[in-house]
Every structure is written in C-alpha cells, then in structure tokens.
Amino acid sequence: MAKPKNFNSSETPNRREFIKTSGKVAGASALAGVAIPHVHANVNDTVKVALVGAGGRGTGAASNALSVSAGHGPTKLVAAADIFEDKLKSSLNGLSKKHKEKVDLGKTGKNGLPQRAYIGFEAYKEAISNLDKGDVAIFTTPPAFRWVFYKYAVERGVNVFMEKPVTADGYGTKQILEINKMAKQKNLKVGVGLMCRHSRARGAMADKIQEGAVGDVVLMRSYRMHGPVASARSIPQKLRNEYKDLEEIRWQIRRFHSFIWASGGCFNDYYIHNIDECCWMKAAAMGDPEHTGGDALNVMGSLDKWTWPIMAQATGGKHFTKNRQGQPYVDQNFDNYSVEYTYADGTKLMHYGRTIEGCHNEFASYIHGTKGFGTFSKNGHWPAPSTLYSGLTPNPKNETWKFPARETNPYQDEWEDLLDAIRNDKPYNEAERGALASQVCNMGRMAAHTGQRVMWDDALNADPLAPGIEKLVGLGGDSAPVKADANGFYPTPQPGITKKREY
C-alpha cells in the first residue's frame, strides 16, 4: 500500500545503518566524555511510530515511546488507527498536548482527525504503511487481533511493540509462535508489554533466586483481588443508550473484557502480570528474549528444560448476576478464580483472582523455597518491594537481601530497552515469551471454565474462540464470534457441562 502523497518521509537507503552506527558512536562518546558532532545532517534518524488501538493502554504506550531518553531518541508518532473515532480523537488530543511536535499525523480534515489517523478494521494496514524498516508499530487492541496485525507487520519488516496479553486462546498462541519464526529471520525487534520483566528490582531478585538464595523453589503464590475493573462486567447492549446502536462486533470490542474470545476476559488481561512474574522467578525464560527453556510447540518432549507450568486445575464462579439497579450481567467472566498450576518437577503456583466489592483486596506475588521466602510484588506493579527472607514470612528481622536502589519506572524502561536494541542492533524478541505467558493464562482460565484438569497441549490445541478473525473487515452484526440471544445474553462457562470448550 502506497504512502499518502503528502507524507514527506525523509527515509534514505542508509537511514537504519546510520541509526545503528550513531547509537554505538553516541555510547562510545559518552564513555570518553567527548561530544561528537552530527555529521549526517542529510539523514533523518527519527524512529517513526504508528499506534494501532487508541484506548488507555495504547495512549500510555505511545506516550512512553515518545518519552524515551535522548540517547535512544528521537521518536515521532506519525500514524494511528482504531475502529472508534471518539477514542482516536481523545488519544491524539492528549498525546498532542503532552508531546507537541513529536506528534505529527498531518493536517486536520473536516472530520476533526488528522490526515494519517485511520478508522476501521483495515486501518492497521494504512497506519503501518507510513512506517519504514526500523520503525515501530504499537499494537494495543484486544489480543484476539494481535496475531493478524503481527503477521502484517513482520511481512512489512517493521519492528513491533505489542501489549499483553498477546493471545486469548491456543490457536492465537500457535499463530504468534509461527509468525515469530519469520520475525527472528528478519532480525526484527519485538517488545511485549509485560513491563514487570523490565523491573530492575525483580531482575536482581531473579538472579539471587537462580543463585540459590531461597534454595529449591517449591511454591509460588500470586494475588489480584479487588473490585470490578474496566469492561469486565456488562449489562445488555440495549440497556446502554450510548452503545445501543453499535454493530454487534463493535459492541463486543468496546466491552472487550466481557468477552473471552476478544481478550481472554478479566483473567488474561489482569492476572497475566502476576502469573508471568512467578514463572520468571521459577526461571521461565529468565528475562532473556532469545531463550524460552524448551520447545514452545513440544512441551512434553522437552520437560527436562521446560520451566512453564504443564497442567492446571481450578475453581471459580459467578456470584453476582445483576447490578444494583437490577439489570442483568451478560458478560462471560467469573467473579473469582483460584488456580493451581503444576510444573514438571512438581512445583506449584497458586493464583487467586477476585473482582468483588467489599472484600479483602490483595495485589502481590510471593515465592517459597527450601531455604527462604521472597516477595516481589505488593500493592501494585511498581515500585517492586523485591526482598528475600529466611523462614516463611516477611519478618523484617529475617531479611537477607533487598534491592539496594530506587527502582525506575518499568513502563518506561521497557521502551528504553526496545529502542536501545533498535538503534544498536541488539538481539531483542519477546514475542515467544509473551505468547507462552499468555498461554499459561489460557490454560488456567480454561481449567476454571470447564472444571477439568487441563494439560498444556489441551489448551494449546483447543478449538479457536474466534475462527476466521483475519477475515473480519466489515461491521456487520453477523461477524461477531459470539451472538447474543433475544434478551441480550451470551453463552457463559458451565463447568462440568462444557468440558472441552469454555462456553
């Protein structure tokens, strides 16, 4: 697809080579304390960014991309896409006010959107068409679409940052893993929004654990318990005046946390951070984008190296079926989840999730070993209270190690790391690790929704929740992967009844 005629790209054949070289020279000059003049005035070394998915997380990711340090800049937002005009306008308005000249999408048209702001299911292609090799596409739509967008970006040779989770079912996981083989062949840089993996405090703690600071790991516990969040609870569309005229597919995407096919539900989008950081402490990929610890598509054949859970059993349930006004909830989420993950060596990971008002809240992750205990999340993602203790409790008297510095913001650090890899041509691909972390969530969620013990391969090879999603280009109601009945209700999990599928 050709670029818009009035988009003046200053790309030259040696632009990316210049970026790689300039990054290395800049680093050397900093060490030597020598200022090196800019001798390539005819070369534009700006990394261009296209945002696909202009919700809150997309806006935040774009802001982080435009906030990278001078050593990894400059960056500029040159295109954006969404299927909702109001979201796109709001996002670009906020980004323009904060970052000013770093946001350049062309002249504003009669619709109030700039020239390179695109609306529709095919808009991601238009946004990406404004990028060149070495630039970055941000994917922050619901994860069901992630593999479709990723495939297009990889074919175009564009670097990618994709928000977590990267899949909502096993089919999506297999697609990401297969597409990623091409990304590696092309040496593309790929970041995944599991920003806790870029936490310097957690990284230091992971190193201590691998050195034996807590002995053999036997148990990990994670908690994400709070009130209802985002769009995880929904009443029938016809009862929402602002949404009643939306096509079925756009209604479901607008309320994506309510629909498992779109997001993996509340489980994947909110619990993945705690679950993934526990897997990290167990040694899963150890933060190295090039190492997974086993064959991602042949778990049972590589159990001696596999460091992700291989089985899950779980409970969960829906406790509240109506809101305070008596209107029924029609979403597909449970209100609470308790999952026991089992590793090949017998180690357990227990995850507890709850979205109910008035209950005890906890947001934390812990690790237990034969020689000690550790905590690496408490009261949120950042800052991380990475601390190790002797014994089984966080008694200050038994503290054996604590991260010694003030932790920087991991949301920003993940972008610094990605741009550093782009400019200095460092190996950097987090897609496989992100897909496997997402699949751990898919497995646990499936265990709760079916009431069965679910093995890794069971979840990986389950029927796709959104078949044919790559062909979704229109806004017709028949395009939606799930349909509402006459009263606006959708199929929901029935543990013990739907044993092979989640609904």
WOMOFEN-V601352 format. One record per residue. N is the residue number from 1. PHI is phi in radians with two decimals (none if undefined). Layout:
BEGIN
N_PHI, N_PHI
END
This chain:
BEGIN
1_none, 2_-1.31, 3_-1.26, 4_-0.98, 5_-1.07, 6_-1.65, 7_-1.60, 8_-1.65, 9_-1.44, 10_-1.71, 11_-1.06, 12_-2.16, 13_-0.99, 14_-1.79, 15_-1.07, 16_-1.23, 17_-1.10, 18_-1.11, 19_-1.07, 20_-1.06, 21_-1.16, 22_-1.13, 23_-1.13, 24_-1.18, 25_-1.15, 26_-1.07, 27_-1.12, 28_-1.14, 29_-1.18, 30_-1.14, 31_-1.18, 32_-1.49, 33_1.24, 34_-2.00, 35_-1.49, 36_-1.79, 37_-1.18, 38_-1.39, 39_-1.72, 40_-2.06, 41_-1.08, 42_-1.53, 43_-1.99, 44_-1.58, 45_-1.70, 46_-1.29, 47_-1.53, 48_-1.47, 49_-2.22, 50_-2.10, 51_-1.78, 52_-2.06, 53_1.91, 54_-1.80, 55_-1.40, 56_-1.09, 57_-1.23, 58_-1.12, 59_-1.08, 60_-1.13, 61_-1.13, 62_-1.10, 63_-1.11, 64_-1.10, 65_-1.09, 66_-1.47, 67_-1.86, 68_-1.09, 69_-1.14, 70_-1.02, 71_-1.16, 72_-1.95, 73_-1.61, 74_-1.47, 75_-2.25, 76_-2.59, 77_-1.46, 78_-2.03, 79_-2.79, 80_-2.66, 81_-2.56, 82_-2.84, 83_-1.76, 84_-2.07, 85_-1.11, 86_-1.13, 87_-1.15, 88_-1.15, 89_-1.10, 90_-1.10, 91_-1.09, 92_-1.18, 93_-1.10, 94_-1.15, 95_-1.15, 96_-1.12, 97_-1.17, 98_-1.42, 99_-1.98, 100_0.85, 101_-1.16, 102_-1.38, 103_-1.95, 104_-2.44, 105_-1.97, 106_1.59, 107_-1.23, 108_-1.37, 109_-1.62, 110_-1.13, 111_-1.42, 112_1.47, 113_-1.90, 114_-1.22, 115_-0.98, 116_-1.82, 117_-1.95, 118_-2.08, 119_-2.09, 120_2.25, 121_-1.24, 122_-1.71, 123_-1.13, 124_-1.07, 125_-1.17, 126_-1.12, 127_-1.13, 128_-1.17, 129_-1.10, 130_-1.53, 131_-1.81, 132_-2.04, 133_-0.99, 134_1.77, 135_-1.47, 136_-2.25, 137_-1.78, 138_-1.77, 139_-1.98, 140_-2.31, 141_-1.43, 142_-0.92, 143_-1.14, 144_-0.98, 145_-1.58, 146_-1.06, 147_-1.18, 148_-1.12, 149_-1.17, 150_-1.08, 151_-1.04, 152_-1.14, 153_-1.12, 154_-1.14, 155_-1.05, 156_-1.41, 157_1.35, 158_-1.83, 159_-1.16, 160_-2.38, 161_-2.10, 162_-2.12, 163_-1.26, 164_-1.35, 165_-1.19, 166_-1.68, 167_-2.50, 168_-2.04, 169_-2.73, 170_-1.10, 171_-1.08, 172_-1.09, 173_-1.07, 174_-1.11, 175_-1.13, 176_-1.05, 177_-1.11, 178_-1.23, 179_-1.08, 180_-1.17, 181_-1.06, 182_-1.19, 183_-1.06, 184_-1.19, 185_-1.06, 186_-1.53, 187_1.05, 188_-1.34, 189_-1.70, 190_-2.29, 191_-1.84, 192_-2.20, 193_-1.28, 194_-1.58, 195_-1.13, 196_-1.09, 197_-1.18, 198_-1.80, 199_-1.21, 200_-1.13, 201_-1.19, 202_-1.13, 203_-1.07, 204_-1.13, 205_-1.19, 206_-1.04, 207_-1.08, 208_-1.08, 209_-1.13, 210_-1.19, 211_-1.41, 212_1.77, 213_-1.09, 214_-1.95, 215_1.35, 216_-1.33, 217_-1.29, 218_-2.09, 219_-2.71, 220_-2.28, 221_-2.33, 222_-2.33, 223_-2.36, 224_-2.44, 225_-2.18, 226_-2.84, 227_-1.34, 228_-0.96, 229_-2.25, 230_0.80, 231_-1.81, 232_-1.24, 233_-2.12, 234_-2.38, 235_-1.69, 236_-0.93, 237_-0.98, 238_-1.17, 239_-1.61, 240_-1.91, 241_-0.99, 242_-1.27, 243_-2.07, 244_-1.11, 245_-1.71, 246_-1.24, 247_-1.07, 248_-0.94, 249_-1.15, 250_-1.27, 251_-1.08, 252_-1.16, 253_-1.23, 254_-1.08, 255_-1.92, 256_-1.08, 257_-1.16, 258_-1.44, 259_-2.11, 260_-1.10, 261_-1.04, 262_-1.39, 263_-2.31, 264_1.38, 265_1.26, 266_-1.01, 267_-0.98, 268_-1.15, 269_-1.22, 270_-1.83, 271_-1.57, 272_-1.07, 273_-1.08, 274_-1.16, 275_-1.14, 276_-1.16, 277_-1.19, 278_-1.16, 279_-1.06, 280_-1.08, 281_-1.12, 282_-1.37, 283_1.89, 284_-1.12, 285_1.18, 286_0.82, 287_1.41, 288_-1.53, 289_-1.07, 290_-1.76, 291_-2.31, 292_-2.01, 293_1.55, 294_3.05, 295_-1.39, 296_-1.09, 297_-1.93, 298_-2.55, 299_-1.03, 300_-1.15, 301_-1.51, 302_-2.41, 303_-1.12, 304_-1.19, 305_-1.97, 306_-1.25, 307_-2.14, 308_-1.91, 309_-1.06, 310_-1.93, 311_-2.66, 312_-2.44, 313_-2.33, 314_-2.71, 315_-2.26, 316_3.07, 317_-2.96, 318_-1.79, 319_-1.77, 320_-2.13, 321_-1.84, 322_-2.47, 323_-1.50, 324_-1.18, 325_-1.59, 326_1.47, 327_-1.48, 328_-1.32, 329_-1.49, 330_-2.12, 331_-1.32, 332_-1.78, 333_-1.47, 334_-1.47, 335_-1.50, 336_-2.56, 337_-2.39, 338_-2.29, 339_-2.15, 340_-1.89, 341_-1.65, 342_-2.14, 343_-1.61, 344_-1.03, 345_-1.55, 346_1.67, 347_-1.03, 348_-1.99, 349_-2.16, 350_-1.84, 351_-2.05, 352_-2.18, 353_-2.21, 354_-2.69, 355_-2.27, 356_-2.29, 357_-1.22, 358_1.45, 359_-1.75, 360_-1.06, 361_-1.74, 362_-2.67, 363_-2.42, 364_-2.79, 365_-2.45, 366_-2.35, 367_-2.34, 368_-2.11, 369_-2.27, 370_-1.22, 371_-2.12, 372_3.02, 373_-2.49, 374_-2.53, 375_-2.23, 376_-2.30, 377_-2.49, 378_-2.86, 379_1.12, 380_2.15, 381_-1.43, 382_-2.67, 383_-1.31, 384_-1.58, 385_-1.47, 386_-1.20, 387_-2.52, 388_-2.04, 389_-2.37, 390_-1.45, 391_1.46, 392_-2.05, 393_-2.31, 394_-1.42, 395_-1.40, 396_-0.92, 397_-1.18, 398_-1.80, 399_-1.15, 400_-1.94, 401_-2.84, 402_-2.56, 403_-0.98, 404_-1.45, 405_-2.14, 406_-1.36, 407_-1.39, 408_-1.41, 409_-1.31, 410_-1.18, 411_-1.09, 412_-1.45, 413_-1.07, 414_-1.14, 415_-1.36, 416_-1.07, 417_-1.16, 418_-1.13, 419_-1.18, 420_-1.06, 421_-1.16, 422_-1.14, 423_-1.28, 424_-1.94, 425_0.90, 426_-1.61, 427_-1.01, 428_-2.83, 429_-2.65, 430_-1.73, 431_-1.11, 432_-1.14, 433_-1.09, 434_-1.14, 435_-1.17, 436_-1.21, 437_-1.09, 438_-1.13, 439_-1.23, 440_-1.03, 441_-1.16, 442_-1.00, 443_-1.17, 444_-1.15, 445_-1.11, 446_-1.11, 447_-1.09, 448_-1.20, 449_-1.34, 450_-1.78, 451_1.34, 452_-1.98, 453_-1.36, 454_-1.96, 455_-1.51, 456_-0.92, 457_-1.18, 458_-1.05, 459_-1.27, 460_-1.13, 461_-1.83, 462_-1.15, 463_-1.01, 464_-1.10, 465_-1.46, 466_-2.38, 467_-1.10, 468_1.31, 469_-1.13, 470_-1.20, 471_-1.68, 472_-1.34, 473_-2.18, 474_-1.84, 475_-2.05, 476_-1.22, 477_-1.07, 478_-1.24, 479_-1.37, 480_-1.19, 481_-1.13, 482_-2.22, 483_-2.08, 484_-1.49, 485_-1.44, 486_-1.07, 487_-1.73, 488_1.52, 489_-1.63, 490_-1.98, 491_-1.07, 492_-2.19, 493_-1.04, 494_-2.33, 495_-0.93, 496_1.50, 497_-1.85, 498_-1.64, 499_-1.63, 500_-1.82, 501_-2.19, 502_-1.44, 503_-2.82
END
